[in-house]
Amino acid sequence: MPINFDSALGIHADALRVRSQRAELLASNLANADTPNYKARDIDFQSAMKMAASGQSTGMQTSHVNHIQSSGGQFNAPAVQFRTTMQDSLDGNTVDEQVEQAQFMQNSVQYQASLNFLGARFQGLLSAIRGE
Amino acid sequence: MSLFNIFDIAGSGMSAQSLRLNTTASNLANADSVSSSVDQTYRTRSPVFSAVLDDAQQGYKQGSVQVKGIVESQAPVRSEYNPSHPMANQDGYVFHSNVDSISEMANMMSASRSYQNNVEIANTSKQLLLRTLQLGQ
């Protein structure tokens, strides 16, 4: 019975990637906290995970060699949405530093949770290989 | 790996905020500067931030921040009639800078808070990356 790493690691590898992409988006929101007309962006984690699990991309599918590749969605790039704010600011910036920082913290804890799950999977594989 | 980009993003945020702190310091230092003509009077300087959006590598846009330039405030400078002042012009007027010390202090606090935010982000990302390196050990 061969070991398939993809099925052994399960969904956690995808989760880790989506988490790191979300961390990047939240970091750019915080870097632009004082930029006029900057709109805060975020990833809907649930739909991103659904997309990652089904292997879909946001671009159009091509079924023929002559079909033009749509540049809109690359493989596994999650759809980015704009955040709705509780209170708008005069300069058109929609970044709420408190909200963003809380989200970043939550995201990093969940990233570490995914890391722990992945580590446990690797431990399981190792003990299966060693046969102890 | 997206986590590596965070260092660029947080770094750009830190450099932008430190430039803002620099202009604030220069404004506060010149809050009491006087001159003998309107053109030579020190005016409040403030940086203009803008987001860098580039979607060349990824399907989604990633944004760091850049400083487009520094603009001088167009608010009128305060003129004072003081013929005995050494900087007074022929009509006896000296011109004070239009720096508002209170709003500059608020600006300074906001800039240092944003700077701290970016440092926190970089620190957290570093921890996450280090833990990712230890995966499976």
Interface residues (C-beta under 8 A of the other chain):
Chain A: L16 R17 S20 Q21 A23 E24 L25 L26 A27 S28 N29 L30 A31 N32 A33 D34 T35 P36 Y38 R41 T58 G59 G72 G73 Q74 F75 A77 P78 A79 V80 E97 Q101 F104 M105 S108 Y111 Q112 L115 L118 G119 F122 Q123 L126
Chain B: M1 S2 L3 N5 I6 I9 A10 S12 G13 A16 Q17 R20 V48 F49 S50 A51 Q58 G59 Y60 K61 Q62 G63 S64 V65 S110 A111 R113 S114 N117 N118 E120 I121 T124 S125 Q127 L128 R131 T132 L135 G136
